[in-house]
Amino acid sequence: MSRVRVLLADDHRILVEGLKSLLVPEFDLIGVVEDGRAMVEAAKTLKPDVIVADITMPQLNGIEALEEVKKFNPQVRVIFLTMHRDVVYARRALEAGALGFVPKHSALNELVFAVRAAAQGRTFISPTLAGEIKQSRSETADPVASLTLRQREILLLLVDGLTTREIGSKLYISPRTVEDHKYRMLESLGVKSSAELIHFAIKHGIVGP
């Protein structure tokens, strides 16, 4: 039986080397890309069985890239391997059509299980998140549900202490676009400054203190 063909999309080069050593013995690793736009193009040309992708990537984040791939391949099978343990990210990924969500801090064998499940068209959610996702689905409106994925990425970088220019450079968007997102977050969350925005993020569990 032929091995599952996997495309890896992640811009953390040191981590990628570790993922290669994990994936290669089990699967056919047909390509590695470092940004969302390259993931879309590689999905077109290489036609992988499963894509393992980070969420926070340059040019297009992983979920945006998934949405682009689904336009020409609605049956695409994507697993997100990410630093984000936030349930909202997991729900957003699943709503976009992902078949798996595995935090990078989880047991390494979880990723292997997730790829095998996705190759068979089944969903795999890390046990550390499965219960939280189920609970969140039964709860009322999320206090930060109004934030887009891009806004959440910007908020995480703000908490990390990056300037508007540094955030723009990291996400491949203009400083003006970053400021526009910040203004929209201030408006939708009812806060008045970047400091209050950061406090809100910590208070509501978007980031750790």
C-alpha positions in Angstrom: 0.0 0.0 0.0 1.4 3.4 -0.9 2.5 5.8 1.8 0.5 8.9 2.7 1.9 11.9 0.9 2.4 14.9 3.3 3.1 18.5 2.6 4.5 20.5 5.6 3.9 24.2 5.9 5.7 25.9 8.8 8.1 28.9 9.0 9.9 27.8 12.2 13.0 26.1 10.6 14.4 24.5 13.7 11.0 22.9 14.5 10.7 21.8 10.9 13.8 19.7 11.1 12.3 17.9 14.1 9.0 17.4 12.3 10.9 15.9 9.3 12.5 13.3 11.6 9.0 12.4 13.0 7.2 12.3 9.6 9.6 10.8 7.2 9.7 7.3 8.8 5.9 7.1 8.7 4.9 9.1 5.6 6.1 10.3 2.2 7.2 14.0 2.9 6.8 15.5 -0.6 7.5 19.1 0.3 8.2 21.8 2.9 7.1 25.4 2.5 7.4 28.4 4.9 4.4 30.6 4.2 0.7 30.4 3.4 0.9 31.5 -0.2 3.6 28.9 -0.9 1.3 26.3 0.8 -1.5 27.2 -1.7 0.8 26.8 -4.7 2.4 23.6 -3.4 -1.1 22.1 -2.8 -1.9 22.8 -6.5 1.3 21.3 -7.9 2.2 18.5 -5.5 -1.4 17.3 -4.7 -0.6 16.0 -1.2 -2.9 13.6 0.6 -2.5 15.6 3.9 -1.2 19.0 4.6 0.3 19.7 8.1 0.4 23.4 8.6 1.1 26.1 11.2 -1.5 28.7 11.8 0.7 31.8 12.1 2.6 32.1 8.9 3.7 35.0 6.6 1.6 36.2 3.7 -1.4 34.0 4.5 -2.0 32.5 7.8 -2.7 28.7 7.8 -6.5 29.1 8.0 -6.6 31.7 5.2 -4.4 29.3 3.1 -6.8 26.4 3.8 -9.7 28.5 2.6 -7.8 29.3 -0.6 -6.9 25.6 -1.2 -10.5 24.6 -0.7 -11.5 26.8 -3.7 -9.8 24.4 -6.1 -9.7 21.3 -3.9 -12.8 21.1 -1.6 -11.7 17.7 -0.3 -8.3 18.9 1.0 -7.2 17.3 4.3 -5.4 19.7 6.6 -4.1 19.3 10.1 -3.0 22.3 12.1 0.1 21.9 14.3 0.3 25.1 16.3 1.6 26.9 19.4 -2.0 28.2 20.0 -3.9 26.2 22.6 -6.7 28.6 22.3 -10.0 26.8 21.8 -11.3 29.6 19.5 -8.4 28.9 17.1 -9.3 25.2 17.1 -13.0 25.9 16.4 -12.1 28.4 13.7 -9.8 25.8 12.1 -12.5 23.1 12.2 -15.1 25.5 10.8 -12.7 26.2 7.9 -12.6 22.5 7.1 -9.5 21.2 9.0 -9.5 17.6 10.0 -7.1 17.9 12.9 -5.7 20.3 15.5 -2.6 19.4 17.4 -0.8 21.8 19.8 3.0 21.8 19.3 3.6 21.1 23.0 1.6 17.9 22.8 3.0 14.4 22.6 4.7 13.9 19.3 2.8 10.7 18.4 -0.4 12.8 18.4 0.7 14.3 15.0 1.3 10.8 13.5 -2.2 9.7 14.7 -3.7 12.9 13.3 -2.1 12.4 9.9 -3.3 8.8 9.7 -6.8 9.9 10.7 -6.9 12.7 8.1 -5.7 10.4 5.4 -8.8 8.2 6.1 -11.1 11.3 6.2 -11.4 11.3 10.0 -11.0 14.1 12.4 -8.4 14.1 15.2 -8.4 16.7 18.0 -5.7 16.6 20.7 -7.2 15.2 23.9 -6.0 18.3 25.7 -8.4 20.4 23.6 -11.3 18.0 22.8 -13.2 18.6 26.0 -12.7 22.3 25.9 -14.0 22.5 22.4 -17.1 20.5 23.2 -17.8 22.7 26.2 -17.3 25.9 24.3 -19.8 24.8 21.6 -22.5 24.6 24.3 -21.7 28.0 25.8 -23.1 31.3 24.8 -21.2 33.9 22.8 -17.5 34.1 23.2 -16.3 37.5 24.6 -13.8 37.8 21.8 -15.8 36.2 19.0 -15.9 39.5 17.2 -12.1 39.4 16.5 -10.9 38.0 13.2 -8.0 35.5 13.1 -5.7 38.3 11.8 -6.7 40.6 14.6 -5.9 37.8 17.1 -2.5 37.3 15.6 -1.8 41.1 15.9 -3.0 41.1 19.5 -0.6 38.2 20.3 2.3 40.1 18.8 1.3 43.3 20.7 1.4 41.3 23.9 4.9 40.1 22.9 6.0 43.8 22.8 6.3 44.2 19.0 5.8 47.6 17.5 3.3 48.3 14.7 6.1 48.3 12.2 7.6 45.0 13.5 4.1 43.4 13.4 3.6 44.5 9.8 7.0 43.1 8.8 6.3 39.8 10.5 2.9 39.3 9.0 3.8 40.9 5.6 1.2 43.7 5.9 1.7 47.4 6.1 1.9 49.3 9.4 -1.2 51.2 8.3 -3.1 47.9 8.0 -1.9 46.9 11.5 -3.1 50.2 12.9 -6.5 49.7 11.2 -6.9 46.3 12.8 -5.9 47.8 16.2 -8.5 50.5 15.8 -11.2 48.0 14.9 -10.3 45.9 17.9 -10.4 48.9 20.2 -13.8 49.7 18.8 -15.3 46.2 18.9 -14.0 45.4 22.4 -14.9 48.7 23.9 -11.3 49.6 25.2 -9.4 52.8 24.7 -5.7 52.0 24.4 -3.2 49.4 23.4 -2.5 48.8 27.1 -6.2 48.1 27.8 -6.2 45.8 24.7 -3.3 43.8 26.1 -5.0 43.6 29.5 -8.2 42.4 27.8 -6.2 39.7 26.0 -4.7 38.4 29.3 -8.0 38.7 31.2 -9.9 36.6 28.6 -7.2 34.0 28.2 -6.2 34.9 24.7 -2.6 34.9 26.0 -0.9 34.0 29.2 0.1 36.7 31.7 
